[in-house]
Amino acid sequence: MAELLSDDQLNDVLPKLPDWTAQDAVLVRTVELESFAQAIMVVNRVAEVAENDNHHPDVDIRYKTLTFRLSTHYKGGITALDVSLAEEIDGILDALA
C-alpha cells in the first residue's frame, strides 16, 4: 500500500514535476492542447495508463484545456502512486512536442 508523502518528501518531488502544483493534498496540472481532438487523444492515452496502473486521475476537460488532479483517495492525499502517474502524464504530453 502506498503511504502519504510527508511535506519534506513532497518538497523533494515537486522540483522534478515543474508543471505540477500541490493544492490541498492533490497534485494539479493544467495544459492547453492544440485542439479538442488532441485533448481527447491525451485523455484516452492517460486512461490506458491509468487502467494499467489501477490508479486513476480526476480529469476536467474544457474544450482544449485539460486539468489533471492526482490524489490517492483512500489515503487522503498524495502518495508515490500520484507522483508516478504525474510522470507518466508528463511523458504523454512531452511526446506531443
PAZAPA-4460 file (N, C-alpha, C; in steps of 0.05 Angstrom, whole numbers, plus 32768, in hexadecimal, padded with zeros to 4 digits):
% residues 97
    n_x    n_y    n_z   ca_x   ca_y   ca_z    c_x    c_y    c_z   seq   type   mol
   8011   7FE8   8000   8000   8000   8000   8011   8019   8000     1      M     A
   8009   802C   7FF1   8017   8045   7FF0   8012   8056   8009     2      A     A
   8027   8063   8012   8025   8074   802A   8025   8091   8021     3      E     A
   8018   80A2   8031   8018   80BF   802B   8034   80C9   802B     4      L     A
   803A   80DC   8019   8054   80E9   8019   8054   80FE   802F     5      L     A
   806A   8100   803D   806D   8115   8051   8071   8130   8043     6      S     A
   806F   8145   8051   8074   8160   8045   8090   8161   8039     7      D     A
   80A4   8156   8047   80BF   8156   803E   80C2   8145   8024     8      D     A
   80B5   812E   8023   80B6   811D   800B   80A9   812C   7FF4     9      Q     A
   8092   8138   7FF9   8084   8147   7FE4   8096   815E   7FDA    10      L     A
   80A3   816C   7FEC   80B4   8182   7FE4   80CC   8178   7FD3    11      N     A
   80D5   815F   7FD8   80EB   8154   7FC8   80E1   814C   7FAC    12      D     A
   80C8   8144   7FAA   80BD   813A   7F91   80B4   8150   7F7E    13      V     A
   80A9   8165   7F89   809D   817A   7F78   80B1   8187   7F64    14      L     A
   80CA   818B   7F6B   80DD   8195   7F57   80E0   8183   7F3E    15      P     A
   80DB   8169   7F42   80DD   8156   7F2D   80C3   8155   7F1C    16      K     A
   80AF   8163   7F25   8095   8166   7F17   808F   8183   7F14    17      L     A
   809E   8192   7F04   809C   81AF   7F03   8081   81B9   7EF9    18      P     A
   8072   81A9   7EEB   8058   81B2   7EE0   8041   81AC   7EF4    19      D     A
   8047   81A0   7F0A   8033   8198   7F1E   8035   81A9   7F37    20      W     A
   801E   81AD   7F44   801E   81BA   7F5E   800F   81A8   7F72    21      T     A
   8015   81AC   7F8B   8006   819E   7FA0   7FF2   81B2   7FAB    22      A     A
   7FD9   81AA   7FAA   7FC3   81BA   7FB4   7FB0   81A9   7FC4    23      Q     A
   7FAF   81AF   7FDE   7F9C   81A0   7FF0   7F9F   8182   7FED    24      D     A
   7FB8   8178   7FF0   7FBE   815B   7FEF   7FB8   814E   7FD4    25      A     A
   7FBA   815E   7FBF   7FB6   8154   7FA4   7FCB   815F   7F91    26      V     A
   7FD6   814F   7F7F   7FE8   8159   7F6A   7FD7   8162   7F53    27      L     A
   7FDC   817A   7F49   7FCB   8186   7F34   7FDD   8190   7F1D    28      V     A
   7FD4   818A   7F05   7FE1   8195   7EED   7FCB   819C   7ED9    29      R     A
   7FCD   81B4   7ECE   7FBB   81BD   7EB9   7FCC   81C1   7EA0    30      T     A
   7FC1   81B8   7E89   7FCF   81BA   7E70   7FBB   81C1   7E5A    31      V     A
   7FC4   81D2   7E48   7FB3   81D9   7E31   7FBF   81CB   7E18    32      E     A
   7FAF   81BC   7E0A   7FB8   81AE   7DF3   7FB1   81BE   7DDA    33      L     A
   7FB8   81B3   7DC2   7FB4   81C2   7DA9   7F97   81C0   7DA0    34      E     A
   7F88   81AB   7DA8   7F6D   81A7   7D9F   7F5E   8196   7DB3    35      S     A
   7F44   8196   7DB0   7F33   8184   7DC1   7F3A   8167   7DBB    36      F     A
   7F3E   8160   7DA1   7F45   8145   7D9A   7F5F   813C   7DA7    37      A     A
   7F72   814E   7DA7   7F8C   8147   7DB4   7F88   8143   7DD2    38      Q     A
   7F78   8154   7DDE   7F72   8151   7DFB   7F66   8136   7E01    39      A     A
   7F53   812E   7DF1   7F46   8114   7DF5   7F59   80FD   7DF0    40      I     A
   7F6B   8100   7DDD   7F7F   80EC   7DD8   7F91   80E8   7DF1    41      M     A
   7F98   80FF   7DFE   7FA8   80FE   7E16   7F99   80F0   7E2C    42      V     A
   7F80   80F7   7E30   7F6F   80EB   7E44   7F6D   80CD   7E40    43      V     A
   7F69   80C5   7E27   7F67   80A8   7E21   7F81   809A   7E28    44      N     A
   7F98   80A6   7E22   7FB2   8099   7E28   7FB6   8098   7E46    45      R     A
   7FAF   80AE   7E54   7FB2   80AE   7E72   7F9F   8098   7E7D    46      V     A
   7F88   8095   7E72   7F75   8080   7E7C   7F81   8065   7E79    47      A     A
   7F8F   805F   7E63   7F9C   8045   7E60   7FB1   8041   7E75    48      E     A
   7FC2   8055   7E7A   7FD7   8053   7E8E   7FCA   8050   7EAA    49      V     A
   7FB5   805F   7EB0   7FA8   805E   7ECA   7F9C   8042   7ECF    50      A     A
   7F90   8037   7EBA   7F84   801C   7EBD   7F9A   8008   7EC2    51      E     A
   7FB0   800A   7EB3   7FC7   7FF8   7EB7   7FD2   7FFA   7ED4    52      N     A
   7FD4   8013   7EDE   7FDF   8018   7EF9   7FCA   8013   7F0F    53      D     A
   7FB1   8011   7F07   7F9B   8010   7F1A   7F9C   8027   7F2E    54      N     A
   7FA1   803F   7F22   7FA2   8058   7F31   7F98   806D   7F1E    55      H     A
   7F82   807B   7F25   7F74   808B   7F12   7F74   80A9   7F1B    56      H     A
   7F79   80BB   7F07   7F79   80D7   7F0D   7F5C   80E2   7F0B    57      P     A
   7F58   80F9   7F17   7F40   8109   7F11   7F48   811A   7EF9    58      D     A
   7F37   811B   7EE5   7F3E   812B   7ECD   7F27   813E   7EC7    59      V     A
   7F2D   8157   7EC3   7F1A   816B   7EBB   7F20   8173   7E9E    60      D     A
   7F0D   8171   7E8D   7F10   8177   7E71   7F00   8190   7E6B    61      I     A
   7F0D   81A5   7E62   7F01   81BE   7E5A   7F0B   81C5   7E3E    62      R     A
   7EFD   81BC   7E2A   7F04   81BF   7E0E   7F20   81B3   7E0A    63      Y     A
   7F35   81C3   7E07   7F4F   81B8   7E03   7F62   81BB   7E1B    64      K     A
   7F56   81C2   7E32   7F65   81C4   7E4B   7F5E   81AD   7E5D    65      T     A
   7F73   81A0   7E67   7F6F   818A   7E79   7F7B   8191   7E94    66      L     A
   7F6E   8189   7EA9   7F79   818B   7EC4   7F78   8170   7ED0    67      T     A
   7F90   8167   7ED8   7F93   814D   7EE6   7F96   8152   7F03    68      F     A
   7F88   8142   7F13   7F8B   8143   7F30   7F91   8127   7F3A    69      R     A
   7FA7   8124   7F49   7FB0   810A   7F52   7FB1   8109   7F70    70      L     A
   7FA4   80F6   7F7B   7FA4   80F1   7F98   7F9C   80D4   7F9D    71      S     A
   7FA8   80C8   7FB1   7FA1   80AD   7FB8   7F8A   80B0   7FCC    72      T     A
   7F72   80AD   7FC2   7F5A   80B4   7FD2   7F58   80A3   7FEC    73      H     A
   7F5E   8089   7FEA   7F5B   8079   8002   7F70   807F   8017    74      Y     A
   7F85   808E   8010   7F99   8097   8023   7F94   80B4   802B    75      K     A
   7F85   80C3   801C   7F7F   80DF   8023   7F94   80F2   801B    76      G     A
   7FA4   80EC   8007   7FB8   80FF   7FFF   7FCA   80F4   7FE9    77      G     A
   7FE2   80FF   7FE7   7FF5   80F9   7FD2   8008   80E3   7FDB    78      I     A
   800A   80CE   7FC9   801C   80B8   7FCE   802F   80B5   7FB6    79      T     A
   8041   80A1   7FB8   8053   809B   7FA2   8043   8093   7F89    80      A     A
   802B   8087   7F8C   801A   8080   7F75   8014   8099   7F65    81      L     A
   800E   80AF   7F72   8007   80C8   7F65   801F   80D4   7F56    82      D     A
   8036   80D2   7F63   804F   80DC   7F57   8055   80CD   7F3E    83      V     A
   8052   80B2   7F3F   8058   80A1   7F28   8044   80A8   7F11    84      S     A
   802B   80AB   7F17   8017   80B1   7F03   801D   80CD   7EF7    85      L     A
   8024   80E0   7F07   802B   80FB   7EFD   8042   80F9   7EE9    86      A     A
   8057   80E9   7EF0   806D   80E5   7EDD   8064   80D8   7EC3    87      E     A
   8052   80C5   7EC5   8047   80B8   7EAD   8037   80CC   7E9C    88      E     A
   8027   80DC   7EA9   8017   80F1   7E9B   802A   8104   7E8D    89      I     A
   803F   810D   7E9B   8053   811F   7E8F   805F   8112   7E76    90      D     A
   8065   80F8   7E77   8071   80EA   7E60   805E   80EA   7E49    91      G     A
   8044   80E6   7E4E   8030   80E7   7E39   802F   8102   7E2C    92      I     A
   802F   8117   7E3D   802E   8132   7E32   8048   813A   7E24    93      L     A
   805F   8131   7E2F   8078   8137   7E22   807A   812B   7E06    94      D     A
   806E   8114   7E02   806F   8106   7DE9   8060   8116   7DD3    95      A     A
   804F   8128   7DDB   8041   8139   7DC7   8053   814F   7DBC    96      L     A
   8067   8156   7DCA   8078   816D   7DC2   808A   8166   7DAB    97      A     A
***
